[in-house]
Amino acid sequence: MAEIHSPSPLVLFIRISRPLFLLGAALVYALGVGVADYLGVNINWNIYLLGQAWVTSLQLGGIYLYEYYNALSEAGRPHHNSASDPNSKLGLGRPPVTMLFAAAASLTAVASLSVLMIRSLHPSPETILMMGLAAFGVVVYSVPPVRLAFSGYGELIVAILIANLVPAFAFLLQVGELHRLLAMSTFPLTFLLLAFFLVSELDDYATDVRRDRRTLMVRVGWQRGMYLHNGLILGAYLLVGLALTFGMPMFIGLPAFLPLPLGVLQIWQMRRIADGSKPNWRSLRLSAAVLFGITAYLLMFAYWTR
């Protein structure tokens, strides 16, 4: 029998760090700056990079805090099997101090960058408020006693953080005040990101119910969750249509409809699953991620090239 080699601790650590999630936040950050560029603002690239470093550090801090407290809670469950736990393969032990140290390092970077930005950039009160809201959202999502990760509302917190607060923060760093084009561009992405979360949680629905993990899909139930998923996709493109009606330029909004066939395909796949067809989870998750990514990219590209 061929020997099965488990991934190295470094590979596992990179997986835990969720590089695609970080890339998605970088994409919507660029969208926020793109709106500023479209409005004629002279982009300061040093500020751009400083803000991006702040966002990435905050993301990593939240991810590692989530993994730390999740490992602690899982270790106390009777069904927990340390041999199958990826954290144990990292040599993290109980408690998983590597995750705690990584979170501390990331949040120290956030604090240092915050002080640097406040002293050197003198950001507007709106910018400081956005930074505070983002940091607060990360804490209440990951850290007990609130810990909204498995409350059924954590997905909404993350969707707002990534799709709304990150591009707003990027825009505010360059401009200092908000603009309606920002909301028109980001709220459809919030819907698509929530749809992606529902797709990701459907595959693990039975496991989450058994382990008493109250994800959004568990809270609403798998049947209503599938309908909610379909409604979110349709709602996202309805919001783009409304944005066009209320002043978004056609050359910005119309390209965002190009991925709509992929959204329709995703709705069709979800309906087939509801009817009892065997799902292809990998394909479904990939299409959900691509739908969000392409829509965000097309909006970002349109702003940067006009």
URZI-V227430 format. One line per field, one symbol per residue. phi: phi as a letter, one per 40 degrees, with the letter a starting at -180 (. if undefined). psi: psi as a letter, one per 30 degrees, with the letter a starting at -180 (. if undefined). A space follows every 50 residues. Layout:
phi->???
psi->???
This chain:
phi->.cccccccdccccccccfcccccccccccccdcccccccgcccccccdcc ccccccccdcdccccdccccccccccccccbcccccccccgcgbcccccc cccccccccccccccccccccfccdccccccccccccccccbbcccfcdb bgbcccdcccdccbccccccccccbgacbccccccccdcccccccccccc ccccdccccccgccccccccgcccccccdccccccccccccccccbhcdd ccccdccdcddcccccccccccccchcccbccccccccccdccccccccc cccccb
psi->kkkkkllleeeeeeeefieeeeeeeeefeeeeeeeeeeggkjkjfeeeee eeeeeeeeeeeeeeeeeefeeeeeffkffkjffgkfeeffgfajlifeee eeeeeefeeeeeeeeeeeeefilleeeeeeeeeeeeeeefeeklfdigeh fffeeeeeeeeefeeeeeeeeeeeefllkffeeeffeeeeeeeeeeeeee feegeeeeeeghjileeeefkeeeeeeeeeeeeeeefeeeeeeeegfkke feeefffegeeeeeeeeeeeeeeefglkljeeeeeeeeeeeeeeeeeeee eeefg.
